Amino acid sequence: MKPSLEIADLKEVARRRVPRMFFDYADSGAWTESTYRANEEDFAKIKFRQRVLVDMTNRSLESTMIGEKVSMPVALAPTGLTGMQHADGEMLAAQAAEEFGVPFTLSTMSICSIEDVASVTKKPFWFQLYVMRDKDFVLNLIDRAKAAKCSALVLTLDLQILGQRHKDIRNGLSAPPKLTLLNMLDMAIRPRWCFAMLGTKRRTFGNIVGHAKGVGDMSSLSSWTAEQFDPQLSWKDVEWIKQRWGGKLILKGILDAEDARLAAATGADAIIVSNHGGRQLDGAPSSISVLPEIVEAVGDRIEVHVDGGIRSGQDVLKALCLGAKGTHIGRPFLYGLGAGGKDGVTLALSIIRKELDVTLALCGKRLITDAGPELLYKPAAKTE
Ligand code: GLV
């Protein structure tokens, strides 16, 4: 098999190894997927300024995100059903991130539970919260994240209702998958995935099952979110969640300068400029295209991070040059996980680190903390 040299290679291996409904779940956007595509396409439009004959020795990608030291400013984003890309996926990805020195964020909609991930890691991870109608359950989730010593709560703001992803409906997405003939055939041709999955008992939503009361049919994500997620979530809720949590708070899903100002006023520690990987409002702008106006709107009142469309270290550098203090990757690490478990996640991170390091050097900088707009190419204004 040819070696995986870039994230796109890992994606192709994952496509072969992961049952179609789960690969497609990760690889979908809402409706026409125009925002999903724009996230990647708009990164490609940004160009670097090549600089030469600059000392390239002693380079460093070390930085901080919400005050935590990171070996590079790239966190693993919260992704649903990660333990379906590979058995025990969240535990493996968290371990890979810990060894690499970058933050791992566990999703509320994960397969492995908060406690599972805490049991295999030594450093604190971050926990992403979805707010359900059942407030006792939400309070309990916050308390469980505290008990597990999570060092940040990532509150997602852009998924009170689920954007429609056609592939999930067509594939009959569920966790665990229903044993229809088609699903069984699809799994049978992926023995590696099946054997690993037979070796774990974690095959459904570990944070929910056994903790939430009266949860009906979890198998269809859309009916489950429609039934459980709180459609009335408002800026006022951010206050009580912040109080109850009492630690670092990150608000995820900001795409508008006005919302960014409101987010900064909550006293949260960071925002993530995000359109949920193009999975929610199809037709919304790409995250990278709105990053500069959001950075401008909040100034230094709150740390700004970005996710959506990052597929390389070059994309990470572009985001940092446009004012992000940190970046979050979802699909790139999921492809690594599907392709090769923990080693695949480490490989995805290594690929991004190498690309980031070399790109920074060829732009004439040695320290990632020096990345700024002057590293980006702007065509000279034409004179008459
Ligand atoms: C959940 O966060 C999803 O986007 O499916």
Boltz pocket constraint, residues with backbone or C-beta under 6 A from the ligand:
constraints:
  - pocket:
      binder: B
      contacts: [[A, 78], [A, 79], [A, 80], [A, 109], [A, 159], [A, 276], [A, 279]]
      max_distance: 6.0
